[in-house]
Amino acid sequence: MNARVAVPLPKAYRLLNHGPTVLVSSAHAGRRNVMAAAWNMALDFDPPKVAVVIDKSTLTRELVEASGEFVLNVPSRQQAALTLAVGTQSGREIDKFAKVGVGETASMVGAPLIEGCLGWLECRVIVEPHIQQTYDLFLAEVVAAWADPAVFSNGRWHFPDAQQRSIHYQAGGSFFATGDAFEV
């Protein structure tokens, strides 16, 4: 049997929490915000669906509930400091877009795309009041998806250099970058 070490239950999520961190952008009635979210995942293929945790105390949550839309932006290692900043500062206190830079307007939703990211998923919320209120979990259908062709083509990631890899938040300001792909 392999050696094992106990993981404290409050830290157990870290065993699974190495999917890419995303920036959740939102907008409604002339207001906009962006926050970092490590807790997100794909749910289905056709139609494509995703899940993301958005705390009820955030401005992003307020805007997502009002608009029913958001964008999951996949940042690169080059954007790690920015990702940490938008994940630790409140959009109620500062304009995060002054730091982030808005790219093109989304094609299907009102939330902005974040400039310089590796990928973008435009999403419409699937309203599930119980899980939203109880678990802060939002389900959404992906209505448009985009990727930087320098890092994603033919349905696969291929990272040309260390700065253009997706990042994965561990905790306490610590990230790691996606490693090299391999086939079996």
N, C-alpha and C positions, 0 to 999 in steps of 0.2 A: 504494500500500500504506500502511496505517496505521503510525504510529510505534510502535515497541515498545521496551521496556526489559526486560532480563533480570531474572528473579526468582531469587534463590538457592534451590536445591532444598529446603533445610530450611524455607523459607518458602512453598513452592509451595501448600501446603494452604490458605493464606489466600485464594487466588483463588476457592476453592469454599466456604470456611467462612463463609458468611453466612446459613445457615439459622438458625432460632431456637435459642438456647441453651435447654436444659431443666434442670430440677431432677429428679434421679432419686431418688425416695424408695423405701426398702426397709424390711422388717421381718422378724424371725424370732425365735421363742422369747423374746419379751419385750424384744428389742433392736430399735432402729430407727435409721435414719440417712438423711441426704439429702446429695447432692453435685451440683455443677453439671457439665453435659456439653455441650460445644459440638459434639462429633462424634456426630451422630445423624441419622437419615433415615427416611423412609417407604420401604417396600419393595414393597408389594402392596396391592391394593384389596379383594379378596374371597377368603378372609378377609383383613382388614387386618393387615399385618405392619410391624414397624419394626426398625431396627438401632441399637445404641448401643455406644460404646466405654466399658468400665468396667475401669480398671487393676487388675491382680491384687493390688496392695498396699493397696487401699482396704477399709474396713469395708463399704461398700456392696457391693462384689464378694462379700465373705464372706456377707453376708445374702442377696443375690440367688441365689448358688449354693445356699445352704441352703434357701431358700423356693421358688425357681423363679418368682418374681414380682417385679414392680416397677411403679412409676407414673412416667410421664413427665409432669411438671408444666411448663406453659409460663408462665414469669414475665413480668411487665410491666416497662416502663422504671422504674416506681416501685420495683421490687424489684431494681434493678441492684446496689446496694451489698450487699444480702443475698445475691444470687447470687454475687458475687465472694467474699464471706466464706465461704459454704459450699463454694465451690470451692477455697479456699486453706487451709482449716483441716481437721484430721483429726477425724473422729467418734470415733476411739479416745481423743482427749484432751479433747473437750468434748461436751456435749449440744447439737447444732445445733438441735434443736427448741425449745430455750429461746429461741432468736432468731427462728426461722422462723414458728412458729404453725401448728398442725395444723388443717386444716379438717375436713370431714366424713370419716367412715370410707368407704373405697372400697367399691363394691358387689360386686365380683367377686374382689378380691385382698386380701391382708392388709396391704399397704403403705399408709401414710396418704397422703391428698391434702393438698397444701400450700395453706394459706389465701391468698386474694388473687390467685391465678394467673388467667390468661386461659383456659387449657384444661388438660385432664387426660386422659391415656390410660392405662387400666389394662391391664397386660401380663402374659402368661404366657410364660416362656422356652421357646423351641424349642431343645432341647438339641443342640448341635453342638460336642462336646468339642474337636475339632481347632482350629476357628477361635476358640473361647473361650480356649484355652490359648496358641495361637500368636499371635493378633492382638488379644486382649482384646475381641473383638467378640461381642456378644450379639444374637441374633435373637429376636424375640418376636412372638406374636400379640396383637393388641389385642382384648381381650374386653369392654371398655366404654370409651366416650369421652364427655367432657363439655366444655362451653364456657360461658363467661360470655356470656349473650345480649346484653349491652351492646356486645360487640366481635365476636361471631360468630353469624350467623344465616343461614338459607337457604343453608348450605354455603359461606359467604364471610366473610372477615375484613372488618370496617369499624371503624376506630379513631376514636372520638369526640374524643379529645384526645391530646396528646403523652405523657402519663404512662401511658396504656393501650395502648401499642404493644408488640409483642414485641421482644425484644432479641437482639442477635447479637454474640457475642464475637469480637474480632479477636485480641488477645494483649496481654500486659503491662498488664492492667487496663482496656483500651480496648474499648468496646462501640459499636454504633450501633443505632438503632431502625428498625423497619420503616417504609418510606415510604408515600406515598399510593398507593392502587390506581388503575389506569387501564385502559381497554379499547381494543382496536385494532379 
